Amino acid sequence: MSDVKIAFIGCGGNANGHMNQLSQLEGARIVAVCDVQPERAQSAAEKHNAQPYTEHRAMLERDDLDAVYLSLPVFAHGQPELDVIARGLPFFVEKPVAINMDIAREIQGQVAKEGLITCVGYQLRYLGSTLIARAILRNASLNMLVGKYWCSTGHGNPDAWLRQMNKSGGQLVEQATHTIDMMRYMGGEVNTVYAMQANRFLTATDCPDVNSVSMQFESGAIGALTATWAYDGDWSNANILDVFYEAQLLNWNPSRVSVREDGMWTEKTAPSPTIDEVFVEAVRSGTDAHILSPYSDAVKTLAISLAANRSAQENRPVSVSEIG
């Protein structure tokens, strides 16, 4: 069985996490890495015995690549994906997929035209806790979903791209997209959102530091999400979801599902493959049957985040279909 040969565009923190996973995965080999910061590319190349590049088009000229990972700042998505598609290579891209819907739709259209295997880094979909929750909810009627993403990543340099609204889209686009995606994955598609945002503490940036979003699901269920990156605490309040179904409550977080059985609360978990294992196997087999987060689906999650931002800016409910 020959190795799946992988290249990376972007060698930052998220990329390093995937590189470390792939380095432990039999049948996967990182052969090339690229970053606009030469020292990052060199460091990753030395660690994973790969060839470093600072220009992704030069790297894509190689004839030995089977797949590409793209781990880029939100504002940098677009041309790198189109260049990978032009090479006809399957790709894994970190969330969110773009800063706006025009870029996302262009890439989505080219992916469909070429029939490429894609995977977006919504790794929470692949967890054992998620598989269990979905099984419990499969035939249930959902009433309400309540999510939260509270963390401290808004602190720090106010000039960093993450804290510039036109580069990151703010917390709802760049970060709480994980929780929004899980609410979609558990509850189905969202029709309308109504959001409020404010800068209450981290006023040196133009990104809101508190967000409250109401959602109307196609099923008739309603949803509520609160998100802040001004919380100076641990990560135990990030990516939490309460699902009220019929007369019951399911509490989900990445590590476990808590449900009531026979009057007693029970915590459940299960082993599961990593998203990197699933993607590499998809590339090897040539089928995306086990990919739960293809590009076309991730675009729908982006639309909800963008609709929430527009709702807050215009102080009105916004239909997700308005976003394009």
C-alpha positions as CSV (number, residue, x, y, z in Angstrom):
1,M,0.0,0.0,0.0
2,S,1.7,3.2,-1.2
3,D,1.7,6.3,1.0
4,V,-0.7,9.2,0.4
5,K,1.6,12.1,-0.3
6,I,0.4,15.3,1.3
7,A,1.3,19.0,0.9
8,F,0.4,21.9,3.3
9,I,-0.4,25.5,2.4
10,G,0.0,27.2,5.7
11,C,2.1,26.0,8.6
12,G,0.5,27.8,11.6
13,G,-1.0,26.3,14.8
14,N,-3.9,24.4,13.2
15,A,-1.7,23.1,10.5
16,N,0.8,21.8,13.0
17,G,-2.0,19.9,14.8
18,H,-2.9,18.1,11.5
19,M,0.7,17.5,10.7
20,N,1.2,15.8,14.1
21,Q,-1.8,13.6,13.5
22,L,-0.7,12.7,10.0
23,S,2.8,11.9,11.2
24,Q,1.3,9.2,13.4
25,L,-0.9,7.8,10.7
26,E,0.3,4.8,8.8
27,G,0.1,5.3,5.0
28,A,0.3,9.1,5.1
29,R,3.4,11.1,4.4
30,I,3.9,14.9,4.4
31,V,6.2,15.7,1.5
32,A,5.9,19.5,1.1
33,V,5.0,22.4,3.2
34,C,4.5,26.1,2.4
35,D,4.2,29.3,4.4
36,V,4.7,32.9,3.6
37,Q,6.9,33.1,6.7
38,P,10.0,31.2,5.7
39,E,10.9,30.2,9.3
40,R,7.6,28.5,9.7
41,A,7.9,26.5,6.5
42,Q,11.5,25.5,7.4
43,S,10.5,24.5,10.9
44,A,7.7,22.3,9.7
45,A,9.8,20.8,6.9
46,E,12.6,19.8,9.3
47,K,10.1,18.2,11.8
48,H,8.3,16.2,9.1
49,N,11.1,15.6,6.7
50,A,9.4,17.6,3.9
51,Q,10.5,20.1,1.3
52,P,9.8,23.8,2.4
53,Y,8.3,26.4,0.1
54,T,7.2,30.0,0.5
55,E,5.1,30.2,-2.7
56,H,2.3,27.7,-3.0
57,R,2.2,27.7,-6.8
58,A,5.8,26.5,-6.9
59,M,4.9,23.7,-4.6
60,L,1.9,22.7,-6.6
61,E,4.1,22.1,-9.6
62,R,5.3,18.9,-8.0
63,D,4.0,15.8,-9.7
64,D,4.0,13.6,-6.6
65,L,1.2,15.1,-4.7
66,D,-2.0,13.2,-3.8
67,A,-3.7,15.8,-1.6
68,V,-3.3,19.2,-0.1
69,Y,-4.2,20.7,3.3
70,L,-5.0,24.4,3.4
71,S,-4.7,26.1,6.8
72,L,-5.0,29.8,6.2
73,P,-6.3,33.0,7.9
74,V,-9.9,33.6,6.9
75,F,-9.1,36.5,4.6
76,A,-6.5,34.4,2.7
77,H,-9.0,31.8,1.3
78,G,-9.8,31.9,-2.3
79,Q,-6.9,31.8,-4.8
80,P,-5.0,29.0,-3.0
81,E,-8.0,26.8,-3.2
82,L,-8.6,27.6,-6.9
83,D,-4.9,26.8,-7.6
84,V,-5.3,23.4,-5.9
85,I,-8.5,22.7,-7.8
86,A,-6.7,23.6,-11.1
87,R,-4.2,20.8,-10.3
88,G,-7.1,18.4,-9.8
89,L,-6.1,17.5,-6.2
90,P,-8.4,16.6,-3.3
91,F,-8.0,19.0,-0.5
92,F,-8.7,19.5,3.2
93,V,-9.4,23.1,4.2
94,E,-9.7,24.6,7.7
95,K,-12.9,26.4,8.7
96,P,-14.4,28.8,8.0
97,V,-14.0,28.3,4.2
98,A,-14.0,32.0,3.3
99,I,-14.6,35.6,4.4
100,N,-17.6,36.0,2.2
101,M,-20.1,34.0,0.1
102,D,-18.7,35.1,-3.3
103,I,-15.4,33.4,-2.7
104,A,-17.1,30.3,-1.1
105,R,-19.5,29.9,-4.0
106,E,-16.8,30.3,-6.6
107,I,-14.7,27.6,-5.0
108,Q,-17.8,25.4,-4.4
109,G,-18.7,25.6,-8.1
110,Q,-15.2,24.7,-9.2
111,V,-15.1,21.7,-6.8
112,A,-18.4,20.4,-8.2
113,K,-17.2,20.9,-11.8
114,E,-14.0,18.9,-11.2
115,G,-15.7,16.3,-8.9
116,L,-13.0,16.6,-6.3
117,I,-12.9,15.0,-2.8
118,T,-13.0,17.8,-0.2
119,C,-13.1,17.9,3.6
120,V,-13.5,20.9,5.9
121,G,-12.1,21.0,9.4
122,Y,-15.3,20.6,11.3
123,Q,-13.7,17.8,13.3
124,L,-16.5,17.8,16.0
125,R,-18.8,16.0,13.6
126,Y,-16.5,12.9,13.7
127,L,-16.3,12.5,17.5
128,G,-17.8,9.5,19.3
129,S,-20.0,11.9,21.4
130,T,-21.5,13.3,18.2
131,L,-22.2,9.9,16.8
132,I,-24.0,8.9,19.9
133,A,-26.0,12.1,20.1
134,R,-27.1,11.8,16.5
135,A,-28.2,8.2,17.1
136,I,-30.3,9.3,20.1
137,L,-31.9,12.2,18.1
138,R,-32.4,10.4,14.8
139,N,-36.1,9.8,15.1
140,A,-36.9,12.5,17.7
141,S,-38.8,15.7,17.3
142,L,-36.5,18.6,18.4
143,N,-37.9,21.6,20.2
144,M,-34.9,23.8,21.0
145,L,-31.1,23.9,20.7
146,V,-29.0,26.1,22.9
147,G,-25.3,26.5,22.2
148,K,-22.5,28.5,23.7
149,Y,-18.9,29.3,22.9
150,W,-17.2,31.3,25.7
151,C,-13.4,31.7,25.6
152,S,-10.5,34.2,26.0
153,T,-9.0,34.4,22.5
154,G,-10.2,37.9,22.0
155,H,-7.6,39.1,24.5
156,G,-4.2,40.1,23.1
157,N,-2.9,42.2,20.3
158,P,-5.9,44.2,18.9
159,D,-4.0,44.6,15.6
160,A,-3.9,40.9,15.0
161,W,-5.9,39.8,11.9
162,L,-8.2,37.7,14.2
163,R,-9.4,40.9,15.9
164,Q,-10.1,42.8,12.7
165,M,-13.7,42.4,11.4
166,N,-12.8,42.7,7.8
167,K,-10.1,40.0,8.0
168,S,-11.7,37.4,10.4
169,G,-15.4,38.2,10.3
170,G,-15.4,38.2,14.1
171,Q,-16.0,35.4,16.5
172,L,-19.1,34.1,14.9
173,V,-17.4,33.5,11.6
174,E,-13.9,32.5,12.7
175,Q,-14.5,30.6,15.9
176,A,-18.1,29.9,17.0
177,T,-18.6,28.5,13.5
178,H,-17.9,25.2,15.2
179,T,-20.9,25.5,17.5
180,I,-23.1,26.8,14.7
181,D,-22.0,23.8,12.6
182,M,-22.9,21.4,15.4
183,M,-26.3,23.1,15.8
184,R,-26.9,22.5,12.1
185,Y,-25.6,18.9,12.3
186,M,-27.9,18.1,15.2
187,G,-30.9,20.2,14.3
188,G,-30.9,20.6,10.5
189,E,-30.9,23.6,8.3
190,V,-31.6,27.1,9.6
191,N,-34.0,29.5,7.8
192,T,-33.7,32.8,9.8
193,V,-31.4,34.3,12.3
194,Y,-31.8,37.4,14.6
195,A,-28.6,38.5,16.3
196,M,-27.4,41.2,18.7
197,Q,-23.7,42.1,19.2
198,A,-21.8,44.5,21.4
199,N,-18.3,45.6,22.3
200,R,-18.5,45.7,26.1
201,F,-14.9,45.0,27.3
202,L,-12.5,44.5,24.4
203,T,-13.1,47.9,22.9
204,A,-9.7,48.3,21.3
205,T,-10.9,46.1,18.4
206,D,-13.8,46.5,15.9
207,C,-15.0,42.9,16.5
208,P,-17.9,42.4,18.9
209,D,-16.9,40.6,22.1
210,V,-20.4,39.4,23.0
211,N,-22.9,37.8,20.6
212,S,-26.4,36.5,21.0
213,V,-28.1,34.7,18.1
214,S,-31.6,33.4,17.8
215,M,-32.3,30.8,15.1
216,Q,-35.4,29.4,13.4
217,F,-34.8,25.9,12.0
218,E,-36.6,24.5,8.9
219,S,-38.1,21.9,11.2
220,G,-39.8,24.5,13.3
221,A,-37.4,24.1,16.2
222,I,-35.8,27.2,17.6
223,G,-32.2,27.8,18.6
224,A,-30.1,30.2,20.7
225,L,-26.4,30.7,20.7
226,T,-24.2,32.9,22.9
227,A,-20.6,33.6,22.1
228,T,-17.9,35.7,23.7
229,W,-14.1,35.7,23.5
230,A,-13.7,38.1,26.4
231,Y,-14.1,35.4,29.0
232,D,-10.9,35.1,31.0
233,G,-11.3,31.4,31.9
234,D,-10.7,27.9,30.7
235,W,-12.3,26.2,27.7
236,S,-14.9,24.3,29.5
237,N,-17.6,26.6,28.3
238,A,-16.7,26.4,24.6
239,N,-18.7,24.2,22.2
240,I,-21.5,23.2,24.6
241,L,-24.9,22.2,23.3
242,D,-28.2,21.5,25.0
243,V,-30.8,19.8,22.8
244,F,-34.4,19.7,24.1
245,Y,-36.3,17.0,22.2
246,E,-39.8,16.0,23.0
247,A,-39.8,16.1,26.9
248,Q,-36.1,15.2,27.2
249,L,-32.8,17.0,27.4
250,L,-29.5,15.9,25.8
251,N,-26.3,17.8,26.8
252,W,-23.4,17.5,24.4
253,N,-19.8,18.5,24.6
254,P,-16.8,17.1,22.6
255,S,-15.9,14.6,25.2
256,R,-19.3,13.0,26.1
257,V,-23.0,13.1,25.8
258,S,-25.2,13.3,29.0
259,V,-28.7,11.9,28.8
260,R,-31.3,10.7,31.3
261,E,-32.1,7.0,31.2
262,D,-34.5,5.4,33.7
263,G,-34.6,8.6,35.7
264,M,-30.8,8.7,36.0
265,W,-28.3,10.9,34.2
266,T,-25.8,8.9,32.2
267,E,-22.7,10.0,30.4
268,K,-21.8,8.2,27.1
269,T,-18.8,8.3,24.8
270,A,-17.3,6.1,22.1
271,P,-14.0,5.8,20.1
272,S,-14.0,7.3,16.7
273,P,-11.5,7.9,13.8
274,T,-9.9,11.4,13.6
275,I,-10.9,13.6,10.7
276,D,-7.4,13.2,9.3
277,E,-7.8,9.4,9.2
278,V,-11.1,9.8,7.4
279,F,-9.7,12.3,4.8
280,V,-6.6,10.2,4.0
281,E,-8.7,7.1,3.6
282,A,-11.0,9.0,1.3
283,V,-8.1,10.1,-0.9
284,R,-6.7,6.5,-0.9
285,S,-10.0,4.9,-1.8
286,G,-11.2,7.7,-4.2
287,T,-14.6,7.9,-2.4
288,D,-15.9,10.5,0.0
289,A,-18.6,8.2,1.5
290,H,-17.3,8.7,5.1
291,I,-16.5,12.4,4.9
292,L,-19.1,14.2,7.0
293,S,-18.0,17.8,6.2
294,P,-17.5,18.3,2.5
295,Y,-16.9,21.8,1.1
296,S,-20.5,22.2,-0.2
297,D,-21.9,21.5,3.3
298,A,-19.5,23.8,5.1
299,V,-20.7,26.7,2.9
300,K,-24.1,26.4,4.5
301,T,-22.5,26.9,8.0
302,L,-20.7,30.0,6.8
303,A,-23.9,31.5,5.5
304,I,-25.5,31.3,9.0
305,S,-22.5,33.1,10.5
306,L,-22.6,35.8,7.9
307,A,-26.4,36.1,8.3
308,A,-25.9,36.7,12.0
309,N,-23.4,39.4,11.5
310,R,-25.7,41.2,9.0
311,S,-28.6,40.8,11.4
312,A,-26.7,42.5,14.2
313,Q,-25.5,45.3,11.9
314,E,-28.9,46.0,10.4
315,N,-31.0,45.2,13.6
316,R,-33.4,42.9,11.9
317,P,-34.1,39.2,11.3
318,V,-32.2,37.9,8.3
319,S,-33.1,35.0,6.1
320,V,-30.1,32.7,5.5
321,S,-31.1,32.6,1.8
322,E,-30.4,36.4,1.6
323,I,-26.7,35.7,2.0
324,G,-26.4,33.9,-1.3
